[in-house]
Amino acid sequence: MTTTPSDALAEQARTLGLWGLIARWEEVRNEPWLEQVITIESAERARRSLERRLRSSRIGRFKPMADFDFAWPTKIDREQLDDLFTLSWLAAATNVVIVGPNGVGKTMIARNLAHQALLRGASTRVLTASELLNDLAAQDSSRAFQCRLRHWVRPGLLVIDELGYLSYDNRHADLLFEVVSARYGIKPIVLTTNKAFADWDEVFPNATSVVTLVDRLVHNSEILKIEGPSYRLKEAKEREARKAAERAARRRAK
């Protein structure tokens, strides 16, 4: 059966919930303004949806990937990074783990991936490992914990930033394992860490679940490794050099 332009517009109107138009479709189906009205409504719904998802994601401010200096890291797989921005891992529920020392752009990459996922229509939530684990640890009953766990399983993409900057007790390792397990094979996680997996026992000292946690996290994952000195430190030194030059110029002008 051939779908006519009017049939396609009717389907769009149903999707948008424009039931007044649908109820009187035979009257309006040939009106010249109909397609424009549906196009405007569809675009406005998409805009409001993106705004809502951006607010709820708490993605915050971030530099675009156009500002990433690929010449700075001593090691980064540019082809792998480009593949990550195709977002093929999103539908496959493949985790992305970004590993590298402080200041090499892990958070920048993670937030850009989150933003692209939002633009593709995925619900997204961005937070630090400390925020996630402290939130779960604060629940005072099994029922409250399960409710909160479902909250962190709900987003289409969960970004957990800065794992490894602080150490946690055994319970926190179990809590992270709960989140990873609940999302496993269903919805992906993007996680950034400054610790190699072999050093996660420094993050969760004496926790028996660390090996199992790492195994579950990386079993279905893309691991992007970055090596190099801190770009933030480079920028700080450059700022200080500029300020020193400006002060010297002012002194000479006196």
C-alpha positions in Angstrom: 0.0 0.0 0.0 1.4 3.4 -1.0 1.6 6.0 1.7 0.3 9.4 0.6 1.7 12.7 1.9 -1.6 13.3 3.8 -1.2 9.8 5.4 2.3 10.7 6.5 1.2 14.0 8.0 -1.6 12.3 9.8 0.9 9.9 11.4 3.0 12.9 12.4 0.0 14.5 14.0 -0.8 11.4 15.9 2.8 11.1 17.2 2.6 14.8 18.3 -0.8 14.2 20.0 -2.6 16.7 17.9 -5.9 15.0 18.5 -8.0 18.0 17.5 -6.6 17.9 14.0 -6.9 14.1 13.8 -10.6 14.3 14.8 -11.3 16.7 11.9 -8.7 15.3 9.5 -11.0 15.0 6.5 -11.8 18.7 6.8 -8.2 19.9 7.1 -6.2 17.3 5.2 -5.9 19.4 2.0 -5.4 22.8 3.8 -2.2 24.5 2.6 -1.2 25.5 6.1 -1.4 21.9 7.5 2.1 20.8 6.7 3.7 24.0 8.1 1.7 23.8 11.4 2.8 20.2 11.9 6.5 21.0 11.0 6.5 24.0 13.4 5.0 21.9 16.2 7.4 19.0 15.6 10.4 21.4 15.7 9.3 23.1 18.8 8.7 19.8 20.6 12.2 18.7 19.6 13.7 21.9 20.9 11.9 21.7 24.2 12.8 18.1 24.6 16.5 18.9 24.1 16.4 21.8 26.6 14.8 19.5 29.2 17.4 16.8 28.6 20.2 19.3 28.7 19.0 20.6 32.1 18.5 17.2 33.6 21.8 15.9 32.3 23.8 18.4 34.4 26.4 18.2 31.7 27.7 21.7 32.6 30.1 23.8 30.6 32.7 22.1 28.5 35.1 22.8 25.7 34.1 21.5 22.3 36.3 18.8 20.7 37.4 21.4 18.1 39.5 22.8 20.9 41.2 19.5 21.7 44.9 19.7 21.0 45.7 16.3 19.5 49.4 17.2 19.3 49.6 17.4 23.1 49.1 13.9 24.4 52.1 11.6 24.0 49.6 8.8 23.3 46.0 8.8 22.1 44.3 6.7 19.4 42.8 9.3 17.2 41.0 6.7 15.0 39.4 5.1 18.1 38.3 8.5 19.4 36.7 9.3 16.0 34.9 6.0 16.1 33.6 6.8 19.6 31.9 9.9 18.2 29.9 7.8 15.8 28.1 6.7 19.0 27.7 3.1 17.7 28.5 2.0 21.2 25.4 3.8 22.5 22.8 1.5 20.9 25.0 -1.6 21.6 25.1 -0.7 25.3 28.9 -0.8 25.2 30.7 1.0 28.1 33.4 3.6 27.3 36.3 3.8 29.8 38.7 6.7 29.4 42.0 6.1 31.2 44.7 8.7 31.7 46.6 11.0 34.1 45.2 14.3 35.3 44.7 17.1 32.9 44.8 15.2 29.5 41.2 15.8 28.5 39.3 12.8 29.9 36.4 14.9 31.2 36.3 17.1 28.0 35.9 14.0 25.9 33.3 12.4 28.2 31.2 15.5 28.2 31.4 15.9 24.5 30.3 12.3 24.1 27.4 13.0 26.5 26.4 16.1 24.5 26.4 14.1 21.2 24.2 11.4 22.8 21.8 14.1 23.9 21.6 15.5 20.4 20.8 11.9 19.2 17.8 11.9 21.6 19.3 9.9 24.5 18.6 10.8 28.1 21.9 11.5 29.8 23.2 12.1 33.3 26.7 13.4 34.2 28.2 13.3 37.7 31.4 12.5 39.5 32.1 9.1 41.1 32.0 10.8 44.5 28.5 12.3 43.9 27.2 8.9 42.7 28.7 6.8 45.5 27.9 9.2 48.3 24.3 9.5 47.0 23.8 5.8 47.1 25.6 5.4 50.5 23.3 8.0 52.0 20.2 5.8 51.5 19.1 4.6 54.9 17.0 1.5 53.9 17.1 -1.3 51.4 13.9 0.1 49.8 15.4 3.6 49.5 18.6 2.2 48.0 16.7 0.2 45.4 14.7 3.3 44.5 17.9 5.4 44.1 19.6 2.6 42.1 16.7 2.6 39.7 17.2 6.4 39.4 20.8 5.8 38.2 19.8 3.0 35.9 17.1 5.1 34.2 19.2 7.4 31.9 20.1 6.1 28.5 23.7 7.2 29.2 25.4 7.5 32.6 28.7 9.4 32.7 30.7 8.8 35.8 33.6 11.2 36.0 36.8 11.3 38.1 37.0 7.8 39.5 40.4 7.4 41.3 40.9 10.9 42.7 39.6 9.8 46.1 39.7 6.5 47.9 36.6 4.7 49.2 35.7 2.0 51.6 34.5 -1.5 50.8 30.9 -0.6 50.7 31.4 2.0 48.0 33.0 -0.7 45.7 29.9 -2.8 46.2 27.7 0.2 45.4 29.5 0.9 42.1 29.3 -2.8 41.3 25.5 -2.6 41.8 25.3 0.3 39.3 27.5 -1.3 36.7 25.7 -4.7 37.0 22.2 -3.1 36.8 23.1 -1.3 33.6 25.2 -4.2 32.2 24.2 -5.1 28.6 21.2 -2.7 28.8 22.5 0.9 29.0 26.1 2.1 28.6 28.3 3.9 31.0 31.1 6.4 30.1 33.6 6.4 33.0 36.8 8.4 33.3 39.6 7.4 35.7 43.2 8.4 36.4 44.0 4.9 37.6 45.0 1.8 35.6 42.7 -1.1 36.4 45.5 -2.8 38.2 45.6 0.1 40.7 41.9 0.2 41.5 42.7 -1.5 44.8 44.1 1.9 45.8 40.7 3.4 45.1 38.8 0.7 47.0 41.4 -0.6 49.5 40.7 -4.2 50.7 37.4 -4.4 48.8 36.8 -8.0 47.6 34.6 -7.0 44.8 37.2 -4.9 42.8 38.2 -7.7 40.5 34.6 -8.6 39.7 33.7 -4.9 39.3 36.5 -4.3 36.8 35.6 -7.6 35.0 32.0 -6.6 34.6 32.8 -3.0 33.6 35.3 -3.9 30.9 33.7 -7.1 29.5 31.7 -5.2 27.0 33.6 -1.9 26.7 35.8 0.4 24.6 38.9 1.5 26.5 40.5 4.7 25.4 44.0 5.3 26.9 45.6 8.7 27.0 49.1 9.5 28.1 50.9 12.8 28.5 51.5 15.7 30.8 48.7 17.9 32.1 47.3 20.2 29.5 45.7 22.2 32.3 49.1 22.8 33.8 50.4 24.0 30.4 47.5 26.4 30.1 48.1 27.7 33.7 51.8 28.3 32.9 50.9 30.1 29.7 48.4 32.3 31.5 51.0 33.2 34.1 53.5 34.0 31.4 51.0 36.3 29.6 50.2 38.1 32.9 53.9 38.6 33.6 54.4 40.0 30.2 51.5 42.4 30.6 52.8 43.6 34.0 56.3 44.1 32.5 54.7 46.1 29.6 52.8 48.3 32.1 56.0 49.0 34.1 57.9 50.0 30.9 55.0 52.3 29.9 55.3 54.3 33.2 
